[in-house]
Amino acid sequence: MASSTADGDDPEQEIRLVDSGTWWVATDVETGIASQGKTRSEALSNLDEAVSLQRGAENDPVETSEQERAILDELGIDPDEVERAREDADSLPEFMQ
């Protein structure tokens, strides 16, 4: 478990990083958002992207499916493909598994 200093009002953000044998799994403790990667660096990078997606462009949480679709469209990700992939977790992009 590691802590890092962040800019802003909250000086600490706790991130858990676990080696599951095949994948590194990174979890933002405050939000519960998790991601994975084949390396520690990749897991942390994917977590950063997932947290950013959740918070939205202005650090507002994504609370509706319409907001999620708009953000995915902005990122060039097909929202319908993500919806289909949710039915089969193996098809999700690594940062969303």
N, C-alpha and C positions, 0 to 999 in steps of 0.2 A: 504494500500500500504506500502511496506517495502523495505528497501535497505539493502544490506549486503556488507561487505568488502570482496574483493576477492584478491588472490595473482596475481601478474603480473602487466602489464602496466595499466589496467583499474581498478582503486581502488574501483569503485562502480558498482554494477549490480542491476538494479531495477527489482523486481519481484512483481507482483500483485497477491494477494491471496483473493479469493472471496468465501463466503459460499452461495451456490445457494439453500440451503435448504436440498437437498439430497446429493449433492456432494460438495467437496471443489475443486475449479478450480484455478490452479496456472499458471501464464503466465509470460514468460520472455519478458519484454518490448522491449528490443533491437532487438531480433530475431522474436518476434511474436509467438514463439512456446508456446503451451499451453498443459496442461495435467490436469488430475483430479484424485481424490481419495476419499475414504469414510471419511478419516481424513485429517487434515492439513498436518501431517507428510507424509502420503501416497501420497498426491498430490504433495508435494515438492520433494519427492523421485522419483516419476514418471516423474516430470518435469526435474529433473537432468538427468535421463536416456534418455529422449527424446532429450534434448539439446546435450548430448554426442553423440547420434546417428546422429544427424544433423551435428555436427562438425566433426565426424569421429575420428579415433584413434589419429590423429595428429592435431586436431582442424581445419581441412580443411572441408569446407562445402560439403555436399553430393549433387552433382549437376546432376548426371545421374542415370538412372534406374539401370545400371550395377553396379555402386558404391553402391547403396542402396541394391541390391541383395547380393553383396559380404558381406556387413556388417551384414545383416540379417542372412546370412548363418553362419558367424562367431559366432553369438549369439545363434545359434541353432533354429532360427525362420524360418519357411518355407515361402520363398518369395511369392510363389503361393497362400498360404493361406492368406497372408496379402493382396494380390491383390484382391482375392475374397471377403475378408472382407471389403475392401474399398467400395464395392458396397452396403454393408449393414452395416452402421456405428455401429449398435448394436453388431456386431460380432467382432469388433476390440478389441484388448487388451486394458485395461484401459488407459495405458500410451499413446495410439495412438488415442483415441477418441477425 
